[in-house]
Amino acid sequence: MKRWKKVLGYVLGALLLAAAFPAWRVWDELRKAASEDPRVYTSDVAALVEQTRAGPHAEGAVLFVGSSSIRFWSTLHEDLQPLDVVQHGFGGSKLGDVAYFAHDLVTEFEPRAVVVFAGTNDLHPDRAKSPEVLLATWQRFVERVRTRQPDVPIYFIGITPSPLRWEIWPLAQKTNRLIEEWNDTQPGLHYIETGPSLLGPDGTPEPSHYRFDGLHLSERGYQVWTRIIRARLLEDGLDIRN
């Protein structure tokens, strides 16, 4: 059963990518997602950096970094107004990949705040990292960012539930809890919970909040994110320039 779920996950992921990219890009991204070597994303990260440098509001913005859920948030700039945002999502990335490229993707641009969503790709039903390992990886990310920007606020969006990976939701919840508890002991670290708002009345993932692959957020799912994340960032005064 687990093997078939793994195969189904790859098939659905491939279909989603195929809808947006040529075939060679699809298989290239699947290959990278399966790798534990962050250097496979070197060219992707370089392209993001070049694109951001060429655009407006690169410095002093709220920088979003993470996996496909950040990348596919096509309305991020509109949804987060009046905040200036930078969108650094790269498909298939894991928390360790984000930590590895922290200087390139984050501190290079001296953001006003950092918002991270990563970790879902570390938790597959048949090959999940432990919550303790993911906490240590998060701590490494924070350390790398804080080396250059010791006071920058950093937000972790809790790993979300999904229909495709529902069986590992307890593991994701434990990971979220460890990260939230550690963040609470550190100045300037924050945790944003969106998981419960993505569930239906029966306590399982609400299908309309997800795309056909059962993993990535739909337009309605992003509306939930916008409502929660935007309100939190505005509540913390990130729209006020010092």
N, C-alpha and C positions, 0 to 999 in steps of 0.2 A: 504493500500500500504506500509506504513512504517513498519507494522508488518511483511509483507512478505520479505521486504528487510532485516530486522533484522534476520529472520530465514535463508534467503539465505546466509547472511554473516557468520553465525555460521556453516552452512553446508559446505560452501567452505573452511572456516578455518579448520574445522575438516578433510576435505579431504586432505588438504595440510599437516597437522600434521600426518595424517595416513600414508602418503607416506614415512615419515621418522621415525615414532615411533610406538611401539606396541599400541594396542587399549587402554590399561589402562592409558598409558601416554597421549594419545589424550584427553581423558575426564578429566584427572587431570589438564591439562593445560587450557582447556576451563573453568573449575571451577575456577581456579585461576584468569584467565583474567576477569571473571565477578565479582570478589570480590573487595571491597574497603579497605580490610585489608591487608597491605603490608606484614604482617607476614606470609601469605600463601606461600611466596617465600623464606622463611628462608632456607629450604633444598637446593633449587636451587642455592641460593647465596653462601651457604657454599661449594657446589660442585665446583662452579666457582673459589672461593678463593683458594680451595685446588689445583685445576688444575693449576692455575696461579703460585702459590708458587712453584709447582714442575717443572715448565718450565723455559726456559731461558728468559733473558731480562725483568724480572718482574719489576725492579725499573728503573726509569729514562726513561721509554718509553712513547709514546703517547697512552693514554688509551681511548678506545672507549667503551662507556657504553650506554645502552638503551634497546629497545624492540627487537622484532623479526628481524627487518631490520638489526640490528647489528649482531644478532645471526646467521642469514642466510647468512651473507656475507662471504662465504666460502673461497674466494680468498683475504681476507683483507690483510693478511701478505704479499702476493706477490704484490698486487696492490699498497700498500703504500711504497714499497721500495724506497729509502734506510732507511726509518724510521723504528725504532723498535716500534711495537705496541702490546697492550694487548687488547683482545677482550672479553668484559663483557656484552654480550647481553643475556637477559632472556625473553623467549616468553610470550607475553600477558601483559608485564609490562606497567604500566602507569607512568606518570611523578612523581607522588607522591611516587610510589614504588622505583624509582631511587633515589629520595631525601631521603627516609627513610634509604636506604642502602648505602648512600654516603660514610660513613667511611669505611665500609667493602669492598666495590667494588672499591673505588677510592683512598682515602688518605692513606689507608693501604699500598699502593704500591708506594707512593711518585712519581707520574708520572711527566714527563716533561711538559705535557699538557693533557687536558681532552677534549674529543669530545663527545657530547651528542646528541642522537636522541631518543626522547620520546615525547609523547603527542598525537600520532595518536589514541591510544587506549582510550584516554579520550574524543574523539570526534566521537560518534556514532550518526547517524541521529535522533534517538529517545531519546537519553540520553547523551547529550553533556554538558560538563562543560563549563562555561563561559570563555572567553579569560582573564578576570580579575583574575579568580581563578587560571588559568594555569600560569599566570604571577607571582602570589604570590607563587605558588609552585616552579617555576623556581628560584625565589629569595631565597626560603628556601634551595634549593639544593646548590646554590652558597654560601650561608652563611655557610652551613655545611662543604663544601669543604674548604672554605677560613679560617675556624677556625683553621685548621691544616696546610694549605698551602696558606698563604695569598697572594702570588704573582703568583701562578700557572695560566697560560693562560687557559681559558675555552671557548670552542666553542659550540654554539648551531646550529645544522643543522635544518633549518626550516622544519616544518611539511609539508609533501609532499601531492600533490593531488593524488587521486586514483579513478579508475572507480567505485569501490564499494561504496565509500563514497563521491562521487562527489558533492552531494547536500549540504554537509556541508563545502565545500571548502571556501566559503566566511568567515565562522567562523574561519577556520584554518588560513586564510590570516590575519584576525584581530589579532589572537593570535600571529602569527609570527611578525606582525608589532609592537605589544606592547613589545614583548621580544627584538626585534632588537633595538627599541628606548631606552629601559632601558639599554641594553648592551652598547649602545653608550655613556651613561653617567658614566659608570664604567670602571676603569682601568683594562686592561687585560681580558675583556670579548669581545667575538666576535660572529658574526652571519654569517652563511654560507647559501646562498640561492641556492637551487637546483630545486625548483618547476617548474619554467618556462621551464627549459631544459627537463622536463619530459612530457611536453605537445606537442601535434601534431600541424600541421598547422591550424587546426580549433579551437585551443584554449582549447581543452579538452584533458584528459590524453591519450597519445600515447599507444595503447594496447600492442605493442611489448616491452614496458618498464616494463611490469607487468607479474606476473605469472598468471595461469589460474584462480586464486581466485579473481583477480581484485584488490588486496590489496598490496601484497608483490612484491618487485622488482624482475624482471627477470635478466638474465645475462646481457642483454643490458641495463637495468636500472642501474645495478651496474657499468657498464662501464661509464655511465653518472656521477654517484657519484664519481667514481675514478678520472675522468678528473677534476672535479671541486674541490673536497675536497683535493686531493693530491697536486694540484697546489697551493691552498691557504696555506696549511701547510708548503710547501717548500718555498713559497714566504715569509712567516713569519719567516723563518730561523730555523725551528724546527729540521732540519737535521744537524745543526751545534752544536757540543758539546762545551760548555764553559769550 
